Each structure stands twice: as structure tokens, then as C-alpha cells.
Amino acid sequence: MEQIKNLREKTGAGIVDVKKAIEDAKGDEPKAIELLRKRGQEKAGKKAGRSASEGVVVSYIHPNHRVGTIVKLLCETDFVARNEEFQILAQDIAMHITAMQPQYTKAEEVSVEIVEKEKEIWMEQLKNENKKPEIITKIIEGKEKKFREEISLLTQAFVKNPDKTVGELISEKIGKIGENIQVGEFYRLEL
């Protein structure tokens, strides 16, 4: 019972989910945490198609009053929108956007034009290196993937916990709260 209580406090998952994860992991706490994270993402995938038309609009203004963000975080019901944990998630995302300056929500939203301009720069940087064309192609593919992830909110490492992305954070909350959660829009303003 003590292990269930401790793991529940760490993860915020339900008692039944924690108990099953501990049993499946044969008492190995790190493995149980990983199982809970994976199961949370499975739940998130199942809920992704559901309509998210409720939510909150929150703002975060940095203490220097020179930069701030407005975020619309969506969920399925007004009940969840009023939930303190959901509102804290919205605040955390707004703070993250203020700090990390994402330009897009998802990596696949990055425009082809922007990627092509970056590819030109990368090709120029690599032209004097004596590498085979197939190696250069792999390098460019890796740079593109990393570039898209770095400027997209859901694939950025979460500022408060770099071990997980913002997308993983949202997936965990979907698993815990039990509703689809999506970032609607965000605006970052800076002097």
C-alpha cells in the first residue's frame, strides 16, 4: 500500500492504474512509472478524435513586464475547464511559450518555405565537407527533424521538466483527467 501511495503522489494516476502498473512491473517503481506514462499516452491517443470545444484562455506575463503569452487550452467539458489541475496546465504552457518562443503548435505545421530556406543554409555549411551524398541527405533529414521540433510547442522539452516534451505533459494530463486536451491558439508578445 505504501508503494501505491508513493507512486500515486509522484504520478497523479488513479489507484487502480497505479496498482496494475506496480503488478505488471513486478514492484519495480521506475518501470511502473514508465508503464503509467505509456498508458497515459495510449489513453490520449484514444481521446484525440473527440471534440474539444470548452476550455480556458490564460495569460502569463514575465516579471520584467516585457514579454507575455496568451494561450487558449481546450478540453471537452466546462467541468474540466474549471478543474484546478487543468488551469495549472494552461498556466504552465503559457509560461513555457513565454520562455521557449515556439512558432508553431505541431512540427508538421512548419511551412515548407521556412524549411527550404534552412536547408539552403545547411547545404552551404556542408558543401566543403567531403561526405557522400547519401550521408549529407541523412544529415539534412536529421537537421530538419530537429529544427521542426525546436520551433514547435508540442515537441519542445518542457521548461519545468526537460525530461518530457510539452506534448507528453499534455498526454499525461489527458490520461489523468480523462478528456481530450488540445492547445487551441497562442500569441506571444515581446517588447
Backbone as ProteinMPNN parsed JSONL, in Angstrom:
{"seq_chain_A": "MEQIKNLREKTGAGIVDVKKAIEDAKGDEPKAIELLRKRGQEKAGKKAGRSASEGVVVSYIHPNHRVGTIVKLLCETDFVARNEEFQILAQDIAMHITAMQPQYTKAEEVSVEIVEKEKEIWMEQLKNENKKPEIITKIIEGKEKKFREEISLLTQAFVKNPDKTVGELISEKIGKIGENIQVGEFYRLEL", "coords_chain_A": {"N_chain_A": [[0.83, -1.197, 0.0], [1.995, 1.195, 0.722], [3.824, 1.652, -1.342], [2.07, 2.001, -3.475], [0.771, 4.328, -2.646], [2.957, 6.162, -2.626], [3.736, 6.126, -5.342], [1.427, 7.021, -6.534], [1.321, 9.645, -5.569], [3.573, 10.671, -6.84], [2.931, 10.424, -9.578], [0.269, 11.107, -9.954], [-1.659, 9.479, -10.97], [-4.559, 7.286, -11.031], [-5.634, 5.097, -8.328], [-6.239, 2.419, -9.063], [-4.978, 2.246, -11.567], [-2.289, 2.684, -10.814], [-1.851, 0.526, -9.071], [-2.132, -1.652, -10.864], [-0.008, -1.077, -12.632], [2.219, -1.367, -10.923], [1.973, -4.072, -10.3], [2.288, -5.191, -12.887], [4.875, -4.365, -13.398], [6.224, -5.823, -11.603], [6.817, -4.772, -9.046], [8.891, -2.987, -9.546], [9.596, 0.257, -9.34], [10.538, 2.457, -11.118], [10.038, 1.228, -13.605], [7.296, 0.858, -13.406], [6.43, 3.51, -13.385], [7.147, 4.25, -15.98], [5.425, 2.535, -17.398], [2.958, 3.635, -16.63], [3.195, 6.159, -17.831], [3.276, 5.421, -20.563], [0.765, 4.21, -20.81], [-0.828, 6.37, -20.246], [-0.338, 7.883, -22.525], [-1.462, 6.171, -24.395], [-4.141, 6.35, -23.679], [-4.479, 9.02, -24.295], [-4.217, 8.982, -27.07], [-6.522, 7.574, -27.802], [-8.458, 9.394, -27.092], [-8.017, 11.546, -28.69], [-9.518, 12.084, -31.024], [-11.87, 13.111, -30.134], [-14.157, 15.829, -29.673], [-13.042, 19.001, -28.663], [-14.237, 21.589, -27.298], [-14.579, 23.276, -25.202], [-12.879, 25.071, -22.548], [-10.113, 27.134, -21.458], [-8.856, 30.506, -21.455], [-5.775, 31.734, -20.865], [-3.243, 33.849, -19.438], [0.218, 34.711, -19.315], [2.498, 36.777, -17.88], [5.753, 37.781, -17.915], [7.843, 38.522, -15.066], [9.404, 40.805, -15.673], [7.811, 42.372, -17.193], [8.004, 42.669, -19.95], [7.552, 40.724, -21.737], [5.091, 38.374, -22.73], [2.388, 35.929, -22.829], [-0.574, 34.678, -24.358], [-2.796, 32.032, -24.118], [-4.976, 29.63, -25.522], [-6.396, 26.936, -24.183], [-7.883, 23.911, -24.789], [-10.594, 21.692, -23.872], [-12.926, 18.984, -23.295], [-15.219, 19.427, -21.676], [-16.939, 21.915, -19.679], [-16.722, 21.43, -17.019], [-14.198, 20.202, -16.635], [-12.684, 22.323, -17.565], [-12.893, 24.104, -15.486], [-11.463, 22.824, -13.586], [-8.837, 22.752, -11.268], [-6.328, 21.57, -11.765], [-6.268, 21.418, -14.562], [-6.286, 24.135, -15.172], [-3.855, 24.925, -14.057], [-2.159, 23.503, -15.75], [-2.654, 24.927, -18.121], [-1.586, 27.437, -17.395], [1.104, 26.689, -17.01], [1.788, 25.957, -19.617], [1.499, 28.417, -20.909], [3.54, 29.868, -19.607], [5.725, 28.36, -20.476], [5.663, 28.85, -23.254], [6.218, 31.587, -23.249], [8.85, 31.53, -22.324], [10.231, 29.77, -24.13], [9.6, 30.365, -26.772], [8.064, 29.089, -29.005], [7.123, 28.726, -32.445], [5.184, 27.422, -33.808], [2.443, 25.129, -33.286], [2.503, 22.318, -33.786], [5.012, 20.112, -35.135], [4.609, 19.332, -37.782], [3.302, 21.485, -38.839], [5.087, 23.423, -39.59], [6.088, 25.572, -42.118], [6.806, 24.734, -45.54], [8.359, 26.511, -46.982], [9.928, 27.838, -45.045], [11.437, 25.702, -44.075], [12.808, 24.974, -46.406], [14.438, 27.238, -46.805], [16.112, 26.996, -44.582], [17.31, 24.565, -45.232], [18.867, 25.328, -47.417], [20.814, 26.867, -46.135], [21.98, 24.898, -44.493], [22.991, 23.166, -46.435], [24.894, 24.81, -47.614], [26.659, 25.045, -45.484], [27.582, 22.442, -45.361], [28.826, 21.949, -47.783], [31.6, 22.061, -48.18], [32.551, 19.918, -46.842], [33.833, 16.726, -47.134], [31.794, 14.559, -47.745], [29.768, 11.739, -48.525], [26.993, 11.888, -50.83], [24.666, 10.512, -49.883], [25.108, 10.477, -47.153], [25.089, 13.187, -46.568], [22.422, 13.699, -47.196], [21.145, 12.264, -45.141], [22.079, 13.723, -42.94], [20.9, 16.227, -43.427], [18.188, 15.504, -43.263], [18.078, 14.801, -40.541], [18.714, 17.286, -39.38], [16.522, 18.771, -40.263], [14.383, 17.503, -38.938], [15.092, 17.995, -36.25], [15.081, 20.817, -36.281], [12.344, 21.37, -36.856], [11.196, 20.281, -34.534], [12.312, 21.901, -32.531], [11.139, 24.421, -32.906], [8.481, 24.041, -32.487], [5.734, 23.86, -30.386], [4.577, 21.452, -29.123], [6.601, 19.55, -29.352], [8.758, 20.526, -28.05], [11.113, 20.429, -25.339], [9.795, 20.432, -22.127], [9.823, 23.333, -20.195], [9.849, 23.337, -17.371], [10.407, 20.71, -16.768], [12.662, 19.18, -18.373], [12.874, 16.509, -19.133], [10.635, 15.619, -20.383], [8.439, 16.245, -23.156], [6.303, 19.024, -24.119], [4.077, 17.996, -25.373], [4.048, 15.377, -24.318], [3.557, 15.997, -21.65], [0.956, 17.045, -21.849], [-0.335, 14.725, -22.778], [-0.063, 13.068, -20.52], [-1.717, 14.445, -18.74], [-4.153, 14.155, -20.065], [-4.512, 11.415, -19.756], [-4.787, 11.33, -16.994], [-6.875, 13.152, -16.337], [-8.855, 12.398, -18.102], [-10.024, 13.407, -20.399], [-9.995, 14.76, -23.746], [-7.43, 17.023, -24.507], [-6.307, 19.98, -25.932], [-4.075, 22.318, -27.454], [-5.321, 25.286, -28.421], [-4.865, 27.984, -29.61], [-2.079, 30.272, -29.556], [-0.46, 33.272, -28.508], [2.373, 35.198, -28.477], [3.873, 37.964, -27.077], [6.315, 40.525, -27.192], [8.412, 43.112, -26.008]], "CA_chain_A": [[0.0, 0.0, 0.0], [2.9, 2.352, 0.792], [4.366, 1.86, -2.692], [0.969, 2.553, -4.276], [0.588, 5.713, -2.2], [4.094, 6.964, -3.103], [3.688, 6.233, -6.803], [0.259, 7.851, -6.844], [1.731, 11.022, -5.301], [4.539, 11.067, -7.873], [2.381, 10.445, -10.937], [-1.091, 11.638, -10.015], [-2.537, 8.482, -11.595], [-5.548, 6.678, -10.15], [-5.185, 3.971, -7.508], [-6.338, 1.18, -9.838], [-3.914, 2.284, -12.583], [-1.008, 2.541, -10.123], [-1.76, -0.855, -8.582], [-1.901, -2.517, -12.019], [1.345, -0.81, -13.139], [3.168, -1.986, -9.982], [1.881, -5.526, -10.505], [2.873, -5.51, -14.193], [6.314, -4.098, -13.318], [6.742, -6.701, -10.538], [7.331, -3.976, -7.941], [9.95, -2.074, -9.992], [8.948, 1.565, -9.414], [10.801, 3.182, -12.372], [9.341, 0.553, -14.698], [5.873, 1.147, -13.215], [6.228, 4.901, -13.834], [7.194, 4.214, -17.45], [4.168, 1.915, -17.842], [1.896, 4.624, -16.455], [3.368, 7.18, -18.87], [2.858, 4.833, -21.842], [-0.69, 4.017, -20.774], [-1.414, 7.714, -20.353], [-0.271, 8.263, -23.927], [-2.447, 5.346, -25.088], [-5.438, 6.972, -23.416], [-4.503, 10.277, -25.037], [-4.457, 8.643, -28.47], [-7.922, 7.183, -27.952], [-9.314, 10.553, -26.872], [-7.611, 12.626, -29.596], [-10.537, 12.389, -32.012], [-13.059, 13.693, -29.511], [-14.265, 17.279, -29.8], [-12.605, 19.812, -27.52], [-14.789, 22.912, -27.585], [-14.567, 24.053, -23.96], [-11.503, 25.327, -22.148], [-9.786, 28.407, -20.807], [-7.863, 31.399, -22.04], [-4.934, 32.208, -19.765], [-2.096, 34.662, -19.834], [1.393, 34.717, -18.442], [3.345, 37.94, -18.093], [7.021, 37.618, -17.21], [8.007, 39.584, -14.054], [10.015, 42.034, -16.196], [6.736, 43.06, -17.917], [8.425, 42.954, -21.323], [7.164, 39.595, -22.577], [3.961, 37.631, -22.196], [1.714, 34.989, -23.728], [-1.983, 34.324, -24.166], [-3.0, 30.674, -24.628], [-6.303, 29.021, -25.446], [-6.259, 25.495, -23.965], [-9.21, 23.34, -24.977], [-10.953, 20.392, -23.311], [-14.245, 18.555, -23.755], [-16.336, 19.897, -20.852], [-16.677, 23.069, -18.827], [-16.34, 20.892, -15.715], [-12.744, 20.059, -16.643], [-12.117, 23.667, -17.749], [-12.848, 24.742, -14.16], [-10.607, 21.992, -12.747], [-7.597, 23.456, -10.911], [-5.185, 20.938, -12.431], [-6.326, 21.849, -15.962], [-5.904, 25.549, -15.215], [-2.406, 24.966, -13.805], [-1.547, 23.072, -17.007], [-2.735, 26.059, -19.051], [-0.598, 28.431, -16.936], [2.439, 26.146, -17.292], [2.016, 26.04, -21.062], [1.703, 29.838, -21.224], [4.886, 30.22, -19.143], [6.661, 27.685, -21.373], [5.673, 29.59, -24.524], [6.922, 32.834, -22.99], [10.285, 31.249, -22.185], [10.856, 28.993, -25.202], [9.278, 31.015, -28.037], [7.692, 28.25, -30.152], [6.469, 29.459, -33.525], [4.09, 26.582, -34.282], [1.965, 24.176, -32.29], [2.989, 20.98, -34.134], [6.15, 20.095, -36.065], [4.154, 19.212, -39.167], [2.749, 22.775, -39.267], [6.158, 24.297, -40.056], [5.907, 25.732, -43.564], [7.825, 24.194, -46.44], [9.242, 27.623, -47.36], [10.892, 28.053, -43.961], [12.334, 24.54, -44.063], [13.668, 25.062, -47.603], [15.461, 28.27, -46.534], [17.068, 26.397, -43.65], [18.059, 23.54, -45.974], [19.887, 26.033, -48.205], [21.889, 27.23, -45.195], [22.666, 23.666, -44.091], [23.744, 22.669, -47.599], [26.055, 25.694, -47.747], [27.577, 24.687, -44.405], [28.117, 21.097, -45.594], [29.379, 21.764, -49.129], [33.049, 21.886, -48.152], [32.893, 18.678, -46.143], [33.933, 15.622, -48.095], [30.905, 13.476, -47.344], [28.999, 11.155, -49.618], [25.66, 12.497, -50.942], [23.673, 9.854, -49.028], [25.389, 10.915, -45.772], [24.591, 14.568, -46.499], [20.956, 13.597, -47.165], [20.782, 11.847, -43.77], [22.365, 14.867, -42.054], [19.861, 17.225, -43.684], [16.947, 14.968, -42.685], [18.194, 14.94, -39.085], [18.64, 18.716, -39.056], [15.141, 19.219, -40.473], [13.572, 16.965, -37.836], [15.449, 18.741, -35.047], [14.615, 22.185, -36.477], [10.89, 21.382, -36.693], [10.889, 20.02, -33.124], [12.747, 23.017, -31.689], [10.293, 25.602, -33.04], [7.095, 23.613, -32.339], [5.381, 23.75, -28.971], [4.339, 20.11, -28.583], [7.811, 18.724, -29.379], [9.814, 21.15, -27.251], [11.29, 19.944, -23.971], [9.042, 21.293, -21.217], [10.765, 24.191, -19.483], [9.918, 22.964, -15.954], [10.895, 19.34, -16.673], [13.19, 18.876, -19.707], [12.83, 15.077, -19.442], [9.447, 15.331, -21.178], [8.017, 17.321, -24.055], [5.004, 19.61, -23.794], [3.098, 17.015, -25.843], [3.979, 14.288, -23.334], [2.904, 16.567, -20.474], [-0.476, 17.092, -22.15], [-0.803, 13.329, -22.824], [-0.194, 12.598, -19.136], [-2.911, 15.076, -18.164], [-5.303, 13.512, -20.697], [-4.657, 10.131, -19.076], [-5.207, 11.54, -15.61], [-8.164, 13.854, -16.28], [-9.815, 11.571, -18.826], [-10.629, 14.125, -21.518], [-9.111, 15.285, -24.771], [-6.908, 18.367, -24.235], [-5.58, 20.477, -27.094], [-3.714, 23.735, -27.483], [-6.071, 25.914, -29.5], [-4.035, 29.026, -30.212], [-1.278, 31.028, -28.603], [0.148, 34.513, -29.001], [3.47, 35.649, -27.625], [4.199, 39.361, -27.335], [7.567, 40.914, -26.534], [8.938, 44.438, -26.339]], "C_chain_A": [[0.872, 1.257, 0.0], [3.463, 2.683, -0.588], [3.3, 2.458, -3.604], [0.775, 4.023, -3.931], [1.706, 6.613, -2.741], [4.04, 7.18, -4.612], [2.512, 7.104, -7.244], [0.591, 9.325, -6.636], [2.681, 11.531, -6.381], [3.887, 11.298, -9.225], [1.014, 11.104, -11.041], [-2.087, 10.674, -10.644], [-3.484, 7.901, -10.551], [-5.005, 5.453, -9.439], [-5.179, 2.67, -8.308], [-5.214, 1.12, -10.874], [-2.543, 2.06, -11.952], [-0.811, 1.104, -9.665], [-1.442, -1.809, -9.727], [-0.486, -2.314, -12.572], [2.402, -1.445, -12.237], [3.167, -3.501, -10.148], [2.568, -5.929, -11.807], [4.387, -5.325, -14.196], [6.987, -4.95, -12.243], [7.435, -5.914, -9.431], [8.43, -2.989, -8.308], [9.336, -0.694, -10.252], [9.268, 2.345, -10.695], [10.082, 2.556, -13.575], [7.835, 0.823, -14.614], [5.54, 2.572, -13.674], [6.217, 4.959, -15.357], [5.916, 3.597, -18.015], [3.01, 2.904, -17.731], [1.98, 5.715, -17.519], [2.893, 6.655, -20.217], [1.345, 4.675, -21.89], [-1.418, 5.344, -20.848], [-1.425, 8.181, -21.79], [-1.241, 7.433, -24.762], [-3.833, 5.947, -24.914], [-5.57, 8.257, -24.214], [-4.808, 10.014, -26.506], [-5.911, 8.283, -28.728], [-8.852, 8.385, -27.851], [-9.074, 11.677, -27.884], [-8.686, 13.012, -30.603], [-11.767, 13.067, -31.443], [-12.997, 15.213, -29.553], [-13.844, 17.978, -28.507], [-13.05, 21.244, -27.788], [-14.942, 23.787, -26.344], [-13.116, 24.363, -23.625], [-11.343, 26.652, -21.44], [-8.835, 29.203, -21.686], [-7.085, 31.95, -20.855], [-3.804, 33.06, -20.317], [-0.974, 34.485, -18.83], [2.206, 35.937, -18.832], [4.601, 37.741, -17.257], [7.184, 38.767, -16.211], [8.661, 40.876, -14.573], [9.022, 42.877, -16.993], [7.116, 43.443, -19.34], [8.052, 41.828, -22.288], [6.013, 38.853, -21.902], [3.297, 36.797, -23.266], [0.257, 34.854, -23.333], [-2.169, 32.968, -24.838], [-4.465, 30.291, -24.483], [-6.072, 27.521, -25.347], [-7.66, 24.899, -23.939], [-9.357, 21.981, -24.302], [-12.38, 20.085, -23.755], [-15.399, 19.169, -22.971], [-15.937, 21.108, -20.025], [-16.293, 22.639, -17.412], [-14.817, 20.768, -15.612], [-12.084, 21.431, -16.785], [-12.0, 24.398, -16.416], [-11.936, 24.0, -13.191], [-9.272, 22.714, -12.507], [-6.383, 22.876, -11.636], [-5.119, 21.341, -13.913], [-5.857, 23.299, -16.086], [-4.412, 25.734, -14.939], [-1.652, 24.536, -15.062], [-1.544, 24.226, -18.009], [-1.709, 27.134, -18.685], [0.821, 27.972, -17.252], [2.768, 26.239, -18.78], [2.26, 27.49, -21.473], [3.104, 30.29, -20.796], [5.94, 29.609, -20.069], [6.783, 28.455, -22.693], [6.427, 30.9, -24.365], [8.426, 32.605, -22.965], [10.919, 30.679, -23.451], [10.52, 29.459, -26.627], [8.933, 30.07, -29.194], [6.967, 29.098, -31.196], [5.241, 28.727, -34.05], [3.642, 25.68, -33.148], [2.572, 22.8, -32.538], [4.107, 21.08, -35.164], [5.7, 20.029, -37.517], [3.528, 20.495, -39.706], [3.817, 23.727, -39.813], [6.096, 24.36, -41.577], [7.106, 25.216, -44.352], [8.837, 25.288, -46.804], [10.325, 27.863, -46.305], [11.909, 26.927, -43.924], [13.3, 24.606, -45.248], [14.768, 26.107, -47.416], [16.532, 27.724, -45.595], [17.927, 25.356, -44.357], [19.167, 24.172, -46.823], [21.085, 26.388, -47.326], [22.686, 25.99, -44.811], [23.519, 23.116, -45.225], [25.011, 23.498, -47.804], [27.111, 25.335, -46.689], [28.268, 23.349, -44.684], [28.874, 20.945, -46.91], [30.886, 21.536, -49.141], [33.496, 20.646, -47.377], [32.853, 17.54, -47.156], [33.114, 14.421, -47.611], [30.134, 12.989, -48.562], [27.599, 11.795, -49.645], [24.608, 11.851, -50.033], [23.862, 10.217, -47.553], [24.851, 12.329, -45.58], [23.062, 14.569, -46.427], [20.482, 13.224, -45.764], [20.986, 13.0, -42.781], [21.267, 15.922, -42.198], [18.524, 16.773, -43.104], [16.948, 15.113, -41.166], [18.072, 16.386, -38.65], [17.211, 19.238, -39.215], [14.24, 18.762, -39.324], [13.824, 17.763, -36.557], [14.941, 20.174, -35.125], [13.106, 22.281, -36.244], [10.5, 21.201, -35.22], [11.216, 21.217, -32.241], [11.83, 24.229, -31.778], [8.802, 25.277, -32.901], [6.792, 23.288, -30.885], [5.326, 22.318, -28.459], [5.573, 19.217, -28.562], [8.978, 19.358, -28.622], [9.899, 20.487, -25.882], [10.61, 20.944, -23.033], [10.002, 22.037, -20.302], [10.904, 23.819, -17.999], [10.446, 21.549, -15.731], [11.393, 18.909, -18.051], [13.206, 17.392, -20.08], [11.603, 14.7, -20.265], [9.112, 16.525, -22.058], [6.683, 17.891, -23.578], [3.899, 18.646, -24.237], [2.94, 15.855, -24.875], [3.291, 14.761, -22.055], [1.386, 16.585, -20.679], [-1.049, 15.676, -22.188], [-0.988, 12.758, -21.43], [-1.45, 13.167, -18.498], [-4.179, 14.492, -18.773], [-5.571, 12.182, -20.004], [-5.202, 10.287, -17.67], [-6.612, 12.134, -15.529], [-9.249, 13.082, -17.014], [-10.532, 12.268, -19.956], [-9.555, 14.531, -22.51], [-8.705, 16.712, -24.391], [-6.076, 18.763, -25.436], [-5.21, 21.936, -26.882], [-4.439, 24.32, -28.678], [-5.205, 26.901, -30.255], [-3.144, 29.6, -29.127], [-0.665, 32.226, -29.305], [1.202, 34.938, -27.987], [3.829, 37.061, -28.036], [5.441, 39.745, -26.555], [7.931, 42.318, -26.969], [10.376, 44.316, -26.776]], "O_chain_A": [[0.536, 2.256, -0.636], [3.566, 3.852, -0.959], [3.601, 3.33, -4.419], [0.631, 4.863, -4.819], [1.436, 7.699, -3.253], [4.27, 8.288, -5.096], [2.613, 7.839, -8.226], [0.189, 10.167, -7.439], [2.599, 12.69, -6.789], [4.232, 12.241, -9.937], [0.644, 11.604, -12.103], [-3.251, 11.03, -10.83], [-3.246, 8.007, -9.348], [-4.035, 4.842, -9.889], [-4.218, 1.903, -8.239], [-4.575, 0.083, -11.044], [-1.723, 1.324, -12.5], [0.262, 0.529, -9.847], [-0.581, -2.678, -9.589], [0.169, -3.288, -12.943], [3.38, -2.004, -12.734], [4.221, -4.137, -10.138], [3.338, -6.89, -11.836], [5.102, -6.033, -14.905], [8.186, -4.813, -12.002], [8.488, -6.313, -8.934], [8.862, -2.218, -7.451], [8.645, -0.493, -11.251], [8.341, 2.86, -11.319], [9.583, 3.265, -14.449], [7.177, 0.998, -15.64], [4.493, 2.806, -14.279], [5.38, 5.636, -15.953], [5.381, 4.09, -19.008], [2.179, 2.996, -18.635], [0.956, 6.147, -18.05], [2.187, 7.357, -20.941], [0.719, 4.975, -22.906], [-2.494, 5.439, -21.438], [-2.389, 8.799, -22.241], [-1.79, 7.937, -25.742], [-4.606, 6.044, -25.867], [-6.638, 8.557, -24.748], [-5.58, 10.752, -27.12], [-6.469, 8.649, -29.762], [-9.921, 8.394, -28.461], [-9.834, 12.644, -27.933], [-8.754, 14.175, -30.999], [-12.616, 13.547, -32.193], [-11.921, 15.806, -29.479], [-14.243, 17.588, -27.41], [-12.335, 22.018, -28.425], [-15.394, 24.928, -26.445], [-12.214, 23.951, -24.355], [-12.295, 27.215, -20.899], [-8.12, 28.661, -22.53], [-7.66, 32.558, -19.952], [-3.463, 32.995, -21.498], [-1.193, 34.155, -17.664], [2.56, 36.103, -19.999], [4.526, 37.555, -16.042], [6.715, 39.875, -16.472], [8.486, 41.933, -13.968], [9.357, 43.98, -17.423], [6.609, 44.428, -19.876], [8.216, 41.958, -23.501], [5.966, 38.721, -20.679], [3.593, 36.93, -24.454], [-0.103, 34.906, -22.157], [-1.755, 32.77, -25.98], [-5.108, 30.582, -23.474], [-5.609, 26.896, -26.302], [-8.516, 25.329, -23.166], [-8.396, 21.223, -24.173], [-12.973, 20.853, -24.513], [-16.462, 19.412, -23.543], [-14.764, 21.307, -19.71], [-15.626, 23.381, -16.691], [-14.222, 21.183, -14.617], [-11.036, 21.676, -16.187], [-11.102, 25.222, -16.237], [-11.664, 24.491, -12.095], [-8.66, 23.224, -13.445], [-5.507, 23.622, -12.072], [-4.035, 21.577, -14.446], [-5.116, 23.639, -17.008], [-3.778, 26.609, -15.527], [-0.627, 25.126, -15.406], [-0.535, 24.47, -18.67], [-1.04, 27.678, -19.562], [1.647, 28.764, -17.706], [3.896, 26.562, -19.153], [3.134, 27.762, -22.296], [3.777, 31.009, -21.534], [6.929, 30.26, -20.406], [7.89, 28.68, -23.183], [7.193, 31.285, -25.248], [9.188, 33.397, -23.521], [12.031, 31.066, -23.809], [11.118, 28.973, -27.586], [9.476, 30.244, -30.285], [6.284, 30.066, -30.861], [4.363, 29.334, -34.662], [4.364, 25.486, -32.17], [3.098, 22.179, -31.614], [4.146, 22.014, -35.965], [6.344, 20.61, -38.391], [3.251, 20.59, -40.901], [3.48, 24.734, -40.435], [6.057, 23.327, -42.246], [8.248, 25.258, -43.894], [10.032, 25.017, -46.919], [11.493, 28.066, -46.638], [13.105, 27.168, -43.762], [14.488, 24.32, -45.094], [15.908, 25.884, -47.824], [17.722, 27.966, -45.796], [19.131, 25.271, -44.114], [20.264, 23.624, -46.935], [22.234, 26.224, -47.737], [23.917, 26.017, -44.801], [24.638, 22.654, -45.001], [26.069, 22.958, -48.126], [28.308, 25.325, -46.976], [29.416, 23.15, -44.286], [29.504, 19.912, -47.135], [31.394, 20.87, -50.043], [34.691, 20.368, -47.276], [31.913, 17.434, -47.943], [33.654, 13.419, -47.141], [29.886, 13.743, -49.503], [27.082, 12.197, -48.603], [23.758, 12.545, -49.476], [22.895, 10.261, -46.792], [24.234, 12.635, -44.559], [22.476, 15.352, -45.681], [19.522, 13.805, -45.257], [20.161, 13.218, -41.894], [20.767, 16.444, -41.202], [17.803, 17.579, -42.514], [15.941, 15.5, -40.574], [17.402, 16.684, -37.662], [16.743, 20.044, -38.41], [13.438, 19.538, -38.805], [12.884, 18.158, -35.867], [14.423, 20.698, -34.138], [12.642, 23.164, -35.523], [9.598, 21.873, -34.719], [10.477, 21.515, -31.303], [11.745, 24.998, -30.821], [7.954, 26.13, -33.164], [7.517, 22.529, -30.242], [5.968, 22.001, -27.457], [5.599, 18.226, -27.833], [10.066, 18.784, -28.562], [8.892, 20.04, -25.333], [10.825, 22.151, -23.137], [10.893, 21.433, -19.704], [11.985, 23.977, -17.432], [10.885, 21.22, -14.629], [10.629, 18.331, -18.824], [13.517, 17.049, -21.22], [11.528, 13.589, -20.791], [9.458, 17.665, -21.746], [6.017, 17.3, -22.728], [2.892, 18.501, -23.544], [1.824, 15.396, -24.634], [2.53, 14.01, -21.445], [0.628, 16.189, -19.793], [-2.146, 15.449, -21.678], [-1.956, 12.042, -21.176], [-2.169, 12.457, -17.795], [-5.182, 14.345, -18.075], [-6.719, 11.856, -19.699], [-5.991, 9.462, -17.209], [-7.441, 11.673, -14.743], [-10.414, 13.098, -16.616], [-11.553, 11.774, -20.433], [-8.375, 14.634, -22.175], [-9.552, 17.514, -23.996], [-5.242, 17.99, -25.909], [-5.928, 22.688, -26.224], [-4.208, 23.909, -29.815], [-4.855, 26.672, -31.413], [-3.41, 29.441, -27.935], [-0.39, 32.206, -30.504], [0.936, 35.021, -26.788], [4.064, 37.327, -29.215], [5.61, 39.348, -25.402], [7.784, 42.68, -28.136], [11.01, 45.32, -27.101]]}, "name": "protein", "num_of_chains": 1, "seq": "MEQIKNLREKTGAGIVDVKKAIEDAKGDEPKAIELLRKRGQEKAGKKAGRSASEGVVVSYIHPNHRVGTIVKLLCETDFVARNEEFQILAQDIAMHITAMQPQYTKAEEVSVEIVEKEKEIWMEQLKNENKKPEIITKIIEGKEKKFREEISLLTQAFVKNPDKTVGELISEKIGKIGENIQVGEFYRLEL"}
